[in-house]
Amino acid sequence: MRHIYIRGSLGLIWLVVAIVCGVSGNFLMMGLYLVLAGVFLYSAYAAWKKEKDGKGRR
């Protein structure tokens, strides 16, 4: 479960960095950070969903 929290936290950090880059006008890096945030958050969600489904079947 800890890896889900770590991935989620990293995804939120990348999302905050993307917002800061967008505000400062660096749109190229904002796009990169949005992609990274999406990957980390999707990974955390997929792992959470898999673990939740796995516990329910036992």
N, CA, C and O atoms as CSV, one atom per row, in Angstrom:
chain,resi,resn,atom,element,x,y,z
A,1,MET,N,N,0.820,-1.188,0.000
A,1,MET,CA,C,0.000,0.000,0.000
A,1,MET,C,C,0.870,1.260,0.000
A,1,MET,O,O,0.450,2.309,-0.488
A,2,ARG,N,N,2.061,1.155,0.539
A,2,ARG,CA,C,2.937,2.314,0.623
A,2,ARG,C,C,3.325,2.838,-0.758
A,2,ARG,O,O,3.442,4.048,-0.951
A,3,HIS,N,N,3.528,1.921,-1.735
A,3,HIS,CA,C,3.908,2.357,-3.074
A,3,HIS,C,C,2.796,3.173,-3.739
A,3,HIS,O,O,3.070,4.028,-4.580
A,4,ILE,N,N,1.563,2.911,-3.367
A,4,ILE,CA,C,0.441,3.684,-3.914
A,4,ILE,C,C,0.501,5.117,-3.384
A,4,ILE,O,O,0.283,6.066,-4.137
A,5,TYR,N,N,0.793,5.273,-2.112
A,5,TYR,CA,C,0.912,6.616,-1.532
A,5,TYR,C,C,2.087,7.384,-2.137
A,5,TYR,O,O,1.985,8.581,-2.403
A,6,ILE,N,N,3.195,6.689,-2.351
A,6,ILE,CA,C,4.366,7.340,-2.930
A,6,ILE,C,C,4.074,7.792,-4.349
A,6,ILE,O,O,4.392,8.923,-4.715
A,7,ARG,N,N,3.470,6.921,-5.159
A,7,ARG,CA,C,3.138,7.301,-6.536
A,7,ARG,C,C,2.131,8.438,-6.570
A,7,ARG,O,O,2.253,9.353,-7.386
A,8,GLY,N,N,1.151,8.389,-5.702
A,8,GLY,CA,C,0.161,9.463,-5.645
A,8,GLY,C,C,0.779,10.780,-5.225
A,8,GLY,O,O,0.452,11.828,-5.780
A,9,SER,N,N,1.671,10.734,-4.249
A,9,SER,CA,C,2.343,11.951,-3.791
A,9,SER,C,C,3.226,12.543,-4.890
A,9,SER,O,O,3.230,13.755,-5.106
A,10,LEU,N,N,3.965,11.687,-5.573
A,10,LEU,CA,C,4.799,12.178,-6.668
A,10,LEU,C,C,3.953,12.761,-7.796
A,10,LEU,O,O,4.327,13.766,-8.401
A,11,GLY,N,N,2.827,12.137,-8.075
A,11,GLY,CA,C,1.922,12.663,-9.098
A,11,GLY,C,C,1.387,14.033,-8.726
A,11,GLY,O,O,1.293,14.918,-9.577
A,12,LEU,N,N,1.038,14.214,-7.464
A,12,LEU,CA,C,0.547,15.522,-7.017
A,12,LEU,C,C,1.651,16.574,-7.041
A,12,LEU,O,O,1.395,17.736,-7.356
A,13,ILE,N,N,2.867,16.176,-6.713
A,13,ILE,CA,C,3.990,17.107,-6.777
A,13,ILE,C,C,4.217,17.555,-8.216
A,13,ILE,O,O,4.389,18.748,-8.470
A,14,TRP,N,N,4.221,16.614,-9.165
A,14,TRP,CA,C,4.387,16.972,-10.574
A,14,TRP,C,C,3.253,17.867,-11.050
A,14,TRP,O,O,3.468,18.759,-11.871
A,15,LEU,N,N,2.057,17.637,-10.545
A,15,LEU,CA,C,0.924,18.475,-10.928
A,15,LEU,C,C,1.110,19.910,-10.427
A,15,LEU,O,O,0.826,20.862,-11.154
A,16,VAL,N,N,1.577,20.065,-9.209
A,16,VAL,CA,C,1.840,21.402,-8.663
A,16,VAL,C,C,2.945,22.096,-9.468
A,16,VAL,O,O,2.851,23.288,-9.759
A,17,VAL,N,N,3.978,21.351,-9.821
A,17,VAL,CA,C,5.069,21.926,-10.609
A,17,VAL,C,C,4.558,22.347,-11.982
A,17,VAL,O,O,4.974,23.384,-12.500
A,18,ALA,N,N,3.671,21.567,-12.576
A,18,ALA,CA,C,3.091,21.927,-13.875
A,18,ALA,C,C,2.285,23.221,-13.762
A,18,ALA,O,O,2.337,24.062,-14.659
A,19,ILE,N,N,1.550,23.383,-12.683
A,19,ILE,CA,C,0.771,24.611,-12.485
A,19,ILE,C,C,1.707,25.806,-12.334
A,19,ILE,O,O,1.453,26.869,-12.901
A,20,VAL,N,N,2.779,25.639,-11.580
A,20,VAL,CA,C,3.747,26.726,-11.405
A,20,VAL,C,C,4.385,27.094,-12.747
A,20,VAL,O,O,4.555,28.276,-13.046
A,21,CYS,N,N,4.733,26.105,-13.545
A,21,CYS,CA,C,5.313,26.390,-14.862
A,21,CYS,C,C,4.299,27.078,-15.761
A,21,CYS,O,O,4.663,27.961,-16.538
A,22,GLY,N,N,3.053,26.696,-15.671
A,22,GLY,CA,C,2.024,27.347,-16.472
A,22,GLY,C,C,1.828,28.797,-16.086
A,22,GLY,O,O,1.644,29.655,-16.950
A,23,VAL,N,N,1.867,29.074,-14.801
A,23,VAL,CA,C,1.719,30.449,-14.324
A,23,VAL,C,C,2.919,31.303,-14.751
A,23,VAL,O,O,2.764,32.474,-15.099
A,24,SER,N,N,4.107,30.711,-14.720
A,24,SER,CA,C,5.303,31.469,-15.086
A,24,SER,C,C,5.473,31.587,-16.604
A,24,SER,O,O,6.330,32.341,-17.067
A,25,GLY,N,N,4.679,30.863,-17.378
A,25,GLY,CA,C,4.718,30.993,-18.823
A,25,GLY,C,C,5.585,29.980,-19.544
A,25,GLY,O,O,5.773,30.095,-20.755
A,26,ASN,N,N,6.111,29.009,-18.854
A,26,ASN,CA,C,6.951,27.981,-19.470
A,26,ASN,C,C,6.058,26.802,-19.875
A,26,ASN,O,O,5.970,25.801,-19.163
A,27,PHE,N,N,5.395,26.941,-21.035
A,27,PHE,CA,C,4.375,25.977,-21.422
A,27,PHE,C,C,4.953,24.649,-21.907
A,27,PHE,O,O,4.293,23.615,-21.800
A,28,LEU,N,N,6.153,24.662,-22.429
A,28,LEU,CA,C,6.771,23.413,-22.871
A,28,LEU,C,C,7.017,22.489,-21.676
A,28,LEU,O,O,6.684,21.305,-21.719
A,29,MET,N,N,7.598,23.034,-20.620
A,29,MET,CA,C,7.847,22.227,-19.425
A,29,MET,C,C,6.543,21.881,-18.718
A,29,MET,O,O,6.436,20.824,-18.096
A,30,MET,N,N,5.552,22.763,-18.807
A,30,MET,CA,C,4.258,22.464,-18.206
A,30,MET,C,C,3.656,21.206,-18.837
A,30,MET,O,O,3.083,20.365,-18.145
A,31,GLY,N,N,3.795,21.093,-20.147
A,31,GLY,CA,C,3.289,19.900,-20.826
A,31,GLY,C,C,3.996,18.642,-20.371
A,31,GLY,O,O,3.365,17.610,-20.141
A,32,LEU,N,N,5.308,18.731,-20.243
A,32,LEU,CA,C,6.078,17.579,-19.781
A,32,LEU,C,C,5.655,17.166,-18.377
A,32,LEU,O,O,5.463,15.981,-18.101
A,33,TYR,N,N,5.512,18.146,-17.496
A,33,TYR,CA,C,5.141,17.840,-16.117
A,33,TYR,C,C,3.709,17.335,-16.014
A,33,TYR,O,O,3.405,16.529,-15.135
A,34,LEU,N,N,2.830,17.792,-16.890
A,34,LEU,CA,C,1.464,17.258,-16.898
A,34,LEU,C,C,1.456,15.789,-17.312
A,34,LEU,O,O,0.710,14.981,-16.760
A,35,VAL,N,N,2.296,15.454,-18.292
A,35,VAL,CA,C,2.392,14.051,-18.708
A,35,VAL,C,C,2.932,13.198,-17.562
A,35,VAL,O,O,2.406,12.121,-17.283
A,36,LEU,N,N,3.984,13.683,-16.901
A,36,LEU,CA,C,4.546,12.941,-15.765
A,36,LEU,C,C,3.523,12.782,-14.640
A,36,LEU,O,O,3.407,11.708,-14.048
A,37,ALA,N,N,2.785,13.850,-14.350
A,37,ALA,CA,C,1.766,13.768,-13.303
A,37,ALA,C,C,0.702,12.757,-13.684
A,37,ALA,O,O,0.270,11.962,-12.850
A,38,GLY,N,N,0.278,12.781,-14.935
A,38,GLY,CA,C,-0.739,11.832,-15.390
A,38,GLY,C,C,-0.276,10.390,-15.272
A,38,GLY,O,O,-1.035,9.518,-14.849
A,39,VAL,N,N,0.968,10.144,-15.645
A,39,VAL,CA,C,1.512,8.779,-15.566
A,39,VAL,C,C,1.569,8.300,-14.124
A,39,VAL,O,O,1.152,7.181,-13.824
A,40,PHE,N,N,2.080,9.137,-13.230
A,40,PHE,CA,C,2.192,8.741,-11.827
A,40,PHE,C,C,0.807,8.560,-11.192
A,40,PHE,O,O,0.582,7.593,-10.464
A,41,LEU,N,N,-0.106,9.475,-11.462
A,41,LEU,CA,C,-1.439,9.363,-10.856
A,41,LEU,C,C,-2.208,8.171,-11.419
A,41,LEU,O,O,-2.919,7.491,-10.679
A,42,TYR,N,N,-2.071,7.910,-12.723
A,42,TYR,CA,C,-2.734,6.744,-13.296
A,42,TYR,C,C,-2.143,5.456,-12.724
A,42,TYR,O,O,-2.872,4.507,-12.435
A,43,SER,N,N,-0.836,5.430,-12.565
A,43,SER,CA,C,-0.177,4.252,-11.995
A,43,SER,C,C,-0.652,3.999,-10.566
A,43,SER,O,O,-0.908,2.857,-10.184
A,44,ALA,N,N,-0.765,5.061,-9.787
A,44,ALA,CA,C,-1.238,4.914,-8.407
A,44,ALA,C,C,-2.684,4.441,-8.389
A,44,ALA,O,O,-3.047,3.583,-7.585
A,45,TYR,N,N,-3.510,4.996,-9.271
A,45,TYR,CA,C,-4.916,4.590,-9.318
A,45,TYR,C,C,-5.047,3.131,-9.749
A,45,TYR,O,O,-5.830,2.381,-9.164
A,46,ALA,N,N,-4.292,2.724,-10.762
A,46,ALA,CA,C,-4.367,1.338,-11.237
A,46,ALA,C,C,-3.916,0.357,-10.151
A,46,ALA,O,O,-4.531,-0.693,-9.967
A,47,ALA,N,N,-2.846,0.699,-9.436
A,47,ALA,CA,C,-2.370,-0.175,-8.361
A,47,ALA,C,C,-3.380,-0.227,-7.221
A,47,ALA,O,O,-3.611,-1.289,-6.642
A,48,TRP,N,N,-3.984,0.920,-6.896
A,48,TRP,CA,C,-5.001,0.961,-5.835
A,48,TRP,C,C,-6.207,0.117,-6.231
A,48,TRP,O,O,-6.737,-0.635,-5.412
A,49,LYS,N,N,-6.636,0.238,-7.470
A,49,LYS,CA,C,-7.800,-0.513,-7.947
A,49,LYS,C,C,-7.503,-2.018,-7.943
A,49,LYS,O,O,-8.349,-2.821,-7.549
A,50,LYS,N,N,-6.301,-2.392,-8.380
A,50,LYS,CA,C,-5.918,-3.803,-8.410
A,50,LYS,C,C,-5.864,-4.373,-6.991
A,50,LYS,O,O,-6.324,-5.489,-6.752
A,51,GLU,N,N,-5.306,-3.614,-6.058
A,51,GLU,CA,C,-5.213,-4.090,-4.678
A,51,GLU,C,C,-6.598,-4.178,-4.034
A,51,GLU,O,O,-6.891,-5.106,-3.279
A,52,LYS,N,N,-7.427,-3.208,-4.344
A,52,LYS,CA,C,-8.794,-3.206,-3.786
A,52,LYS,C,C,-9.586,-4.406,-4.314
A,52,LYS,O,O,-10.297,-5.064,-3.555
A,53,ASP,N,N,-9.465,-4.685,-5.599
A,53,ASP,CA,C,-10.178,-5.832,-6.177
A,53,ASP,C,C,-9.624,-7.144,-5.657
A,53,ASP,O,O,-10.374,-8.099,-5.453
A,54,GLY,N,N,-8.331,-7.200,-5.443
A,54,GLY,CA,C,-7.701,-8.422,-4.934
A,54,GLY,C,C,-8.122,-8.748,-3.514
A,54,GLY,O,O,-8.282,-9.920,-3.172
A,55,LYS,N,N,-8.306,-7.735,-2.680
A,55,LYS,CA,C,-8.720,-7.969,-1.288
A,55,LYS,C,C,-10.175,-8.380,-1.202
A,55,LYS,O,O,-10.550,-9.125,-0.296
A,56,GLY,N,N,-11.001,-7.914,-2.119
A,56,GLY,CA,C,-12.411,-8.216,-2.080
A,56,GLY,C,C,-12.741,-9.635,-2.459
A,56,GLY,O,O,-13.804,-10.139,-2.097
A,57,ARG,N,N,-11.848,-10.298,-3.186
A,57,ARG,CA,C,-12.105,-11.668,-3.659
A,57,ARG,C,C,-11.758,-12.720,-2.639
A,57,ARG,O,O,-12.213,-13.857,-2.764
A,58,ARG,N,N,-10.978,-12.393,-1.642
A,58,ARG,CA,C,-10.528,-13.407,-0.676
A,58,ARG,C,C,-11.583,-13.763,0.292
A,58,ARG,O,O,-11.361,-14.600,1.167
